[in-house]
Amino acid sequence: MKGKTIAGMARSYDGVASRGDKMVEKMILISIAEQRLQLRETGRVLMDVAVSTAANGPGEQRGSECTPRGWHQIRARIGADAALGTVFVGRRSSGETYTPVLRAQHPQRDWVLTRILWLSGLERGRNRLGTVDTQRRYVYIHGCPDDDLLGLPGSHGCVKMRNREVAALFDQVEVGTRVWVDEGPLPEEFPSPAP
């Protein structure tokens, strides 16, 4: 694919990068190796931030608590009007706002804060349907406590971000925005389409 631009490659792969006649210009890229997330628009980097993916590494199997790889899309956007630090349980606001005191009271809680971008796999048999279905595994991009360490694996499979950063990302994407998750470094060009 050498020599092609991100926009050109996106247009050439209708199954992942476009919907009908509408070119999908924004895309989220996540590197497990670098623990980084980028939001790109027709090749331009709009956001480049540290994240935390699964402590168990990459993988797609239900129950593995691994971060799934490959092509995904945003299935749902949850928490549009929520305050920073809003606590979500089962994708609904619990009515709580995160504090260190609340964390001390619930030390085993997996903190899902501020916004949720629920992912759905696009590659049948890899991250969609059966025992590898990303959506049915409830894998999200979401906010986390600001004292959580980012830049190192540490989640239960989701992609954790700083609250202000996930709120900014949420405001720039829509349902259907494509998400590429890979073990390698962030690519210079648009990732190759799935087979």
C-alpha positions in Angstrom: 0.0 0.0 0.0 3.1 2.2 -0.2 2.5 5.7 -1.7 -1.3 5.8 -1.0 -2.6 8.5 1.3 -4.9 7.7 4.2 -7.8 9.4 2.5 -7.2 7.5 -0.7 -6.9 4.2 1.1 -10.1 4.9 3.0 -12.0 5.6 -0.2 -10.7 2.4 -1.7 -12.0 0.2 1.1 -15.8 0.5 1.2 -16.3 -2.3 3.7 -14.5 -0.6 6.5 -13.8 3.0 5.8 -17.0 4.2 4.2 -20.8 3.9 4.6 -22.6 4.0 1.2 -21.7 7.1 -0.6 -20.5 9.0 2.5 -16.8 9.0 3.1 -15.9 8.4 6.8 -13.3 11.1 7.4 -12.7 10.6 11.1 -11.1 7.4 12.5 -9.8 6.3 15.9 -6.5 4.4 15.9 -5.3 2.6 19.0 -1.9 1.1 19.5 -1.6 -1.6 22.2 2.2 -1.5 22.0 2.4 2.2 22.4 -0.7 2.6 24.7 -1.8 5.5 22.6 -4.9 6.6 20.8 -5.1 8.9 17.9 -8.1 10.6 16.3 -7.4 11.3 12.6 -9.4 13.1 10.0 -8.4 12.4 6.4 -4.8 11.8 7.6 -4.5 14.7 10.0 -3.9 13.9 13.6 -6.6 15.7 15.7 -5.8 14.0 19.0 -2.9 11.9 20.3 -3.2 10.8 23.9 -2.0 8.1 26.3 -4.5 5.3 27.1 -4.5 2.1 29.1 -5.6 -1.2 27.4 -6.0 -4.6 29.0 -3.7 -5.8 31.7 -4.2 -9.3 30.1 -3.0 -8.0 26.7 -4.7 -8.4 23.4 -7.3 -11.0 22.7 -10.9 -11.5 21.6 -12.3 -14.4 23.6 -15.3 -13.7 25.9 -14.2 -13.8 29.5 -10.5 -13.1 28.7 -10.5 -9.5 29.9 -8.3 -8.8 26.9 -8.5 -5.8 24.4 -9.9 -6.9 21.1 -8.0 -6.2 17.9 -9.0 -5.3 14.4 -11.7 -3.1 12.9 -14.5 -1.9 15.0 -17.1 0.9 14.9 -18.7 3.0 17.6 -22.0 1.3 18.3 -23.3 3.8 20.9 -22.3 7.1 22.5 -23.3 7.3 26.2 -23.1 10.2 28.6 -23.4 13.2 26.4 -24.6 15.6 29.1 -22.8 13.9 32.0 -20.4 15.9 34.2 -16.8 15.0 34.3 -16.3 12.1 36.8 -19.9 10.8 36.5 -19.8 7.1 37.5 -21.5 4.6 35.1 -22.6 1.1 36.1 -24.1 -1.0 33.4 -23.9 2.0 31.0 -26.2 4.1 33.2 -25.2 6.9 35.6 -25.2 5.6 39.1 -25.9 9.1 40.4 -22.4 9.3 41.8 -19.4 11.5 41.0 -16.0 9.9 41.4 -13.9 10.9 44.3 -10.9 9.2 46.1 -13.3 8.6 49.1 -15.8 6.8 46.8 -12.9 4.7 45.5 -11.8 3.7 49.0 -15.4 2.7 49.8 -15.6 0.5 46.6 -12.0 -0.8 46.0 -13.0 -3.6 43.6 -15.1 -1.4 41.3 -14.0 -1.1 37.6 -14.4 2.6 37.3 -16.2 3.7 34.1 -16.4 7.5 34.1 -17.6 10.6 32.2 -18.3 9.1 28.7 -18.7 5.7 27.0 -18.0 4.9 23.4 -19.3 1.3 23.0 -17.4 -0.7 20.4 -18.8 -3.2 18.0 -16.5 -5.5 15.9 -16.6 -5.5 12.1 -14.7 -8.7 11.4 -16.9 -11.8 11.6 -15.1 -14.5 13.5 -12.4 -12.2 14.7 -14.2 -9.6 16.8 -17.8 -10.1 15.8 -20.4 -12.8 16.6 -19.9 -16.0 18.6 -17.4 -16.1 21.5 -15.4 -13.2 20.1 -18.1 -10.5 19.9 -16.6 -7.2 21.1 -20.0 -5.6 21.7 -21.3 -8.5 23.7 -18.1 -8.4 25.7 -19.0 -4.8 26.7 -15.8 -3.3 25.5 -15.7 0.5 25.6 -13.5 3.5 25.3 -14.2 5.3 28.6 -13.0 7.7 31.2 -11.2 6.6 34.3 -10.0 8.1 37.6 -7.4 10.8 36.9 -5.0 9.1 39.3 -5.1 5.8 37.2 -1.8 5.3 35.4 -2.1 5.6 31.6 0.6 4.6 29.1 0.7 1.1 30.6 -1.8 -1.8 30.2 -4.1 -1.9 33.2 -7.8 -2.3 32.1 -10.2 -5.2 32.1 -10.3 -5.1 28.3 -11.6 -1.6 27.6 -9.5 1.4 26.5 -9.2 3.9 29.4 -8.7 7.6 28.9 -8.4 10.8 31.0 -11.9 12.3 31.6 -11.3 15.5 29.8 -9.7 13.7 26.9 -12.6 11.2 26.5 -15.1 14.0 26.7 -13.2 15.8 23.9 -13.0 12.7 21.8 -16.7 12.0 22.4 -17.6 15.4 21.0 -15.7 14.8 17.8 -17.0 11.3 16.8 -20.4 9.8 16.0 -22.0 6.4 16.0 -20.4 4.5 13.1 -17.0 6.1 13.4 -14.4 3.4 12.6 -11.9 2.3 15.2 -8.7 0.3 14.4 -7.0 -1.5 17.3 -3.6 -3.2 16.7 -0.8 -4.7 18.7 1.8 -2.7 16.7 2.7 1.0 16.7 0.4 3.5 15.3 0.6 3.3 11.5 1.8 6.2 9.3 -0.9 5.4 6.7 -4.4 4.0 6.8 -4.4 0.4 8.1 -4.8 -2.3 5.5 -8.4 -3.6 5.2 -9.4 -6.9 6.9 -9.4 -9.9 4.6 
